[in-house]
Amino acid sequence: MRPVDRRIDLAPGRRPSRPAGVPGLLRAEDNQQTVLAVADAPPLESDDRYTAALLTTILGDHTGSRLYWALIDPGYADGIEFSYQDYNGAGAFYTFLSCEPDAAQENLGASPRSTSLQ
């Protein structure tokens, strides 16, 4: 599978930055950017699924996780979630980030602020 990359020209003078290599949809009226990432995870049949579920709850639950306190509480992002879904023969980690377009790269971890997650 290839990522889908759709772009719509923005109003002149307003060009929010997008993290390099991250596809997205930009519209002139958008005031936030949404980033969605999917990665391989343990399948339903694996005992590692319990660890994966616990890890995503601690790191990425949308109500009080490490990512919540690092990005949502101080106002760096509007939404952040890291979740796990187990499927028969496969599994997936999902990451969702919603923030100001100019803050996306920094919120994805390219800043000293990300050390607060450790």
N, C-alpha and C positions, 0 to 999 in steps of 0.2 A: 504494500500500500504506500502511496505517496501522499504527503500532506497537500491539502487543498489551499491554494493561494489565490484569493480574490481581492481585488482592490478597486476602490471607486475613488476618482479624483476628489480631493478636498477643496474647500473654498480657498481662493488665493491667499497666501500669507499664513495659512494654518497647516502645518505639516508635522503632526505628532510623530515622534520617533517610534520605531518598532524594533524590538530586539532582533539582532541579525539572525536570519534563518528561521524566524518564527512567523508562520503564515498568519494572516488575519484579514478582517474586513474592516475598512475604515470608511466612515461617512462624515460628511461635513458637519452634521449635527451631533456627532459623537463627542461626549465629554469624558469618556472613560474607554479603556482598552481592556479586552478580555483575552486571556491566554489560557488555552487548554492543552495539556500534555498527557499522553498515555504511554505507559511503559509496561513491560512484561512483569508478571508477579506469579507467585505460587498458585498452582491449580487447586481445585476443590479436593482432589485426592491426596494432596500433600499435607503432612503435619505442619509444615512451615506456614500454612494459612493462618494458624492461630497467632503466630508471631507477626505476620503481616498485618492482621487486623488490629492487634494491640499497637504496633508501631504507628499505623495511620491515625489511630485515635489519639495517641499522645502528641504526634507531630502536627496532624492536620485537621482534627475535628473543627467544625465551623463555629463552635460555641465557646471554647476555652482552651484550645491547644497551644502548643509552642508558637506555631505560625500565627494564630489569632493574636496572642499577646505581643508578638514581635511586629506585626504589620497592621492589624485592624485597630487594636486598642489605641495606639499612638496616632492613627489616622493616615498611615502611609498607603493603605489600600482599602477599597470598599468591600472586597470579598476575597477570601483565600480558603481553599480546602484541599486536603490531600487524602484521598480515600482508596480503599481496596475493594475489589469485587472478585470473588472466586467463581469460576465457571468450570463445567465438566471438561477436563483436559486442558484448561488454560486459566489464566488469571490476569488481572490488570490493576495497575496503580493509576489513578486519575489525579491530576493536579489542575486546579482551577484558580485563576488569579484575575481579579478585576480591580483596576486602579486608573489613575490619571495616565494618559499616554506617555508623557515625558518621564514618568516614574517606573515604567514597566521593567526596563533593564535593571535598574537598581533593586527593585523588589524581587527580581528573579535570582538575586544573590550576588550581584556584582558590586557589592558595597561592604564597607566595614560593619555596617549595621547587621549584616547577616551573621556575624559572629555571636550575636545575642541568642541565636538558636542553639548554640553548643552548650 
